[in-house]
Amino acid sequence: MNEISVTELAQHHAAGDDFLLLDVREPDEIATAAIPWATVIPMAEVPERIAELPTDKPIYVLCHVGGRSARVTGFLNDNGYPDASNVAGGIRAWTKEVDPSVPDY
C-alpha cells in the first residue's frame, strides 16, 4: 500500500499539485477538526460513492490516525485507483507536524 507523510501532503498542497485529499472520517469528527480543502466521504459510503472519485490524479486518504484511511486506500487500490495513498498518522499527525491550529482530539 502506498503511503504519504503529512509533510509531503503539505508540500504537494503548497506546490499547487493536482490531487484529491479524501477525508473518510465521520461528520462529527469533521466538525471537530478538518482540513478545509479536503473532500469528505465517510468510510462506509466510499464503496457506493466510488464513481465520484477521479481516476486521473493521486488520491490521498485521511482519517483520524491512519487505520480507516489505510483500509480505504487498500479498497481503492484494489478497485482501479493505483494512485491512492494513505496519509500516515491522519489528521492527528497533520495537527502535530503541519498545522497546530487544527484541533487535536
Backbone bond lengths (Angstrom), bond angles and torsions (degrees), N, CA, C in turn:
res aa  C-N    CA-C-N  psi(-1)  N-CA   C-N-CA  omega(-1)  CA-C   N-CA-C  phi
1 M - - - 1.457 - - 1.525 109.35 -
2 N 1.305 114.44 137.47 1.460 120.53 177.28 1.519 110.28 -74.69
3 E 1.325 116.36 147.58 1.459 121.06 179.05 1.521 109.06 -143.47
4 I 1.329 115.51 148.22 1.453 122.36 178.85 1.523 107.34 -133.10
5 S 1.323 116.64 145.02 1.465 120.37 177.72 1.535 109.33 -84.84
6 V 1.317 115.34 161.85 1.471 118.30 178.58 1.522 111.14 -66.77
7 T 1.320 118.26 -30.45 1.469 118.95 177.51 1.530 110.46 -69.66
8 E 1.346 117.19 -37.93 1.472 119.50 175.10 1.526 110.49 -64.47
9 L 1.336 116.96 -40.93 1.461 121.09 177.14 1.523 110.51 -59.13
10 A 1.322 116.93 -46.15 1.465 121.15 179.41 1.532 111.05 -61.69
11 Q 1.333 116.85 -38.77 1.469 120.49 177.88 1.525 111.29 -64.63
12 H 1.332 117.66 -42.90 1.469 120.83 177.54 1.528 110.53 -61.44
13 H 1.332 116.53 -42.11 1.466 120.41 179.68 1.534 110.57 -64.99
14 A 1.322 116.84 -46.40 1.471 121.24 -179.35 1.530 111.59 -62.36
15 A 1.333 116.38 -33.16 1.468 120.78 -179.46 1.528 112.33 -79.38
16 G 1.335 116.85 -8.51 1.461 119.90 -178.57 1.517 113.29 76.41
17 D 1.327 117.18 21.55 1.465 120.94 179.40 1.535 110.02 -62.44
18 D 1.316 115.46 150.64 1.466 121.70 -178.67 1.524 109.27 -89.63
19 F 1.331 116.22 107.41 1.456 122.73 178.95 1.518 107.76 -154.22
20 L 1.321 115.60 170.15 1.461 121.63 174.71 1.522 108.19 -118.38
21 L 1.331 116.47 127.38 1.454 121.13 170.72 1.511 106.90 -94.60
22 L 1.329 116.21 116.23 1.460 122.53 -177.96 1.524 109.04 -105.15
23 D 1.320 116.68 113.85 1.465 122.39 178.38 1.522 107.69 -96.98
24 V 1.331 116.94 117.94 1.464 121.37 -174.07 1.532 112.58 -103.65
25 R 1.335 116.36 17.53 1.462 119.53 178.44 1.534 110.74 -79.34
26 E 1.328 115.45 170.69 1.463 122.68 -178.33 1.535 110.74 -81.47
27 P 1.349 117.31 157.47 1.468 120.93 -177.15 1.528 114.45 -53.89
28 D 1.338 118.57 -38.20 1.466 119.54 179.61 1.529 111.34 -66.83
29 E 1.335 117.20 -32.06 1.462 120.60 176.50 1.522 110.59 -70.15
30 I 1.330 116.34 -40.56 1.463 121.23 178.78 1.524 109.43 -62.11
31 A 1.330 117.13 -39.05 1.465 121.49 179.39 1.527 111.15 -63.39
32 T 1.325 116.88 -30.01 1.463 121.73 -179.62 1.524 111.95 -79.54
33 A 1.323 116.78 -45.04 1.464 121.94 -175.52 1.520 108.91 -152.79
34 A 1.324 116.50 128.48 1.469 119.11 -178.07 1.522 111.10 -149.22
35 I 1.313 114.51 156.47 1.460 122.23 169.53 1.522 104.89 -101.95
36 P 1.329 118.06 116.42 1.470 120.73 -168.14 1.527 115.64 -59.59
37 W 1.302 118.47 -25.99 1.467 120.74 -176.84 1.525 112.69 -94.89
38 A 1.316 117.26 10.74 1.467 120.90 177.69 1.526 111.17 -83.74
39 T 1.319 115.92 149.53 1.459 123.14 170.25 1.519 106.81 -92.08
40 V 1.331 117.02 128.36 1.461 120.96 -175.27 1.523 110.35 -105.30
41 I 1.329 115.56 119.77 1.467 122.98 170.63 1.528 105.39 -137.85
42 P 1.333 118.60 108.64 1.464 119.63 179.60 1.531 111.46 -54.52
43 M 1.324 115.81 146.92 1.460 122.05 -174.23 1.529 112.98 -48.26
44 A 1.317 117.78 -45.81 1.471 120.92 -176.32 1.521 112.58 -64.92
45 E 1.333 117.51 -21.44 1.469 121.08 -178.41 1.526 113.71 -92.01
46 V 1.333 117.56 -11.22 1.466 120.16 -175.35 1.530 112.55 -57.51
47 P 1.344 120.48 -47.35 1.476 118.02 -178.64 1.527 113.87 -57.64
48 E 1.323 117.74 -40.99 1.467 119.74 -178.78 1.525 112.71 -79.30
49 R 1.325 117.82 -15.96 1.472 121.00 -178.11 1.527 112.68 -113.02
50 I 1.327 116.76 14.18 1.464 121.08 -174.90 1.534 112.04 -58.10
51 A 1.316 117.44 -31.17 1.470 120.58 -179.57 1.532 111.97 -64.41
52 E 1.325 118.09 -18.16 1.467 121.40 178.04 1.529 112.17 -75.68
53 L 1.325 116.84 -13.40 1.461 120.72 -175.46 1.525 111.01 -91.07
54 P 1.336 117.00 139.12 1.462 120.46 -179.62 1.527 111.76 -73.89
55 T 1.315 115.45 144.90 1.465 120.20 176.56 1.523 111.54 -101.55
56 D 1.335 116.64 -4.00 1.460 120.97 -172.56 1.525 114.21 -105.69
57 K 1.331 117.71 12.74 1.465 120.24 176.78 1.528 109.25 -154.49
58 P 1.335 116.23 160.96 1.463 118.82 -179.98 1.528 112.00 -62.41
59 I 1.325 114.89 146.41 1.462 122.12 173.43 1.522 106.18 -120.13
60 Y 1.325 115.67 124.57 1.460 121.73 176.56 1.524 107.17 -107.19
61 V 1.328 116.62 122.38 1.460 122.27 -171.26 1.527 109.87 -103.42
62 L 1.337 115.10 127.84 1.466 122.63 -173.29 1.518 110.90 -123.65
63 C 1.338 116.29 141.67 1.467 121.43 169.43 1.526 107.67 -138.67
64 H 1.317 117.74 -150.71 1.462 120.79 -177.60 1.527 111.79 -73.63
65 V 1.340 117.04 -56.68 1.463 119.93 -179.60 1.530 113.89 -127.96
66 G 1.320 118.24 -4.69 1.459 120.77 173.66 1.517 116.80 121.93
67 G 1.323 119.14 -8.76 1.462 120.78 -178.14 1.517 113.47 -73.40
68 R 1.328 116.76 -53.39 1.473 120.00 179.80 1.524 110.60 -64.70
69 S 1.327 116.34 -40.91 1.464 118.60 -179.40 1.517 111.53 -65.07
70 A 1.328 117.85 -32.81 1.466 120.24 176.32 1.524 110.37 -64.24
71 R 1.333 116.87 -42.03 1.475 119.81 178.49 1.528 110.82 -64.75
72 V 1.333 117.09 -43.16 1.467 120.18 179.32 1.527 110.28 -66.03
73 T 1.321 117.43 -39.92 1.472 120.66 178.10 1.526 110.28 -59.70
74 G 1.335 116.84 -44.80 1.470 120.37 177.51 1.515 111.67 -61.14
75 F 1.332 116.49 -42.22 1.460 121.36 177.64 1.528 110.23 -60.98
76 L 1.326 116.70 -46.52 1.465 119.72 -179.89 1.523 110.93 -64.43
77 N 1.330 117.25 -44.17 1.470 120.44 178.20 1.522 111.14 -57.07
78 D 1.338 117.01 -37.78 1.465 121.95 -178.96 1.524 113.40 -78.38
79 N 1.341 116.96 -9.59 1.463 120.54 -174.64 1.525 112.70 -124.86
80 G 1.323 116.03 38.97 1.457 120.18 171.08 1.513 116.17 91.24
81 Y 1.333 117.56 16.53 1.465 121.39 178.77 1.531 109.67 -124.29
82 P 1.337 117.02 72.77 1.465 119.79 -176.77 1.530 113.15 -67.52
83 D 1.343 117.22 -18.69 1.463 120.49 -179.20 1.523 112.72 -93.73
84 A 1.332 118.22 14.82 1.468 120.95 174.47 1.528 108.76 -81.57
85 S 1.333 115.80 136.23 1.466 121.82 180.00 1.518 110.22 -135.06
86 N 1.314 115.61 144.72 1.452 122.47 176.46 1.530 109.78 -78.96
87 V 1.329 116.84 137.22 1.463 121.32 173.83 1.536 106.81 -87.09
88 A 1.324 116.02 107.18 1.461 121.83 -176.28 1.527 111.11 -61.59
89 G 1.325 116.11 129.02 1.453 121.07 176.57 1.507 115.41 84.58
90 G 1.338 116.99 -9.58 1.455 121.60 175.45 1.520 115.11 60.14
91 I 1.325 114.32 -159.17 1.461 119.68 -176.37 1.530 111.10 -67.94
92 R 1.322 116.87 -24.56 1.470 119.19 175.93 1.535 109.82 -62.34
93 A 1.330 118.13 -43.81 1.469 121.36 177.15 1.525 110.53 -66.60
94 W 1.338 116.95 -37.61 1.466 121.16 177.50 1.536 109.77 -57.12
95 T 1.342 115.98 -45.98 1.463 120.53 179.85 1.522 110.99 -63.69
96 K 1.313 117.27 -44.68 1.468 121.34 -175.99 1.531 112.89 -72.27
97 E 1.346 117.31 -36.44 1.458 119.95 -170.74 1.527 115.16 -107.30
98 V 1.350 117.25 -21.37 1.471 118.74 -173.21 1.523 111.97 -121.16
99 D 1.327 118.15 -54.21 1.461 121.13 -171.57 1.530 111.51 -135.60
100 P 1.331 116.82 90.91 1.462 119.20 -177.93 1.534 114.44 -67.38
101 S 1.331 117.88 -6.60 1.462 119.46 176.74 1.531 111.90 -76.41
102 V 1.340 117.05 -15.15 1.460 120.90 175.77 1.531 106.99 -80.87
103 P 1.346 118.11 123.59 1.461 119.73 -176.06 1.532 112.75 -61.04
104 D 1.327 114.86 143.10 1.454 121.18 173.43 1.524 107.71 -94.55
105 Y 1.297 116.28 136.59 1.476 119.44 179.46 1.508 110.26 -139.76
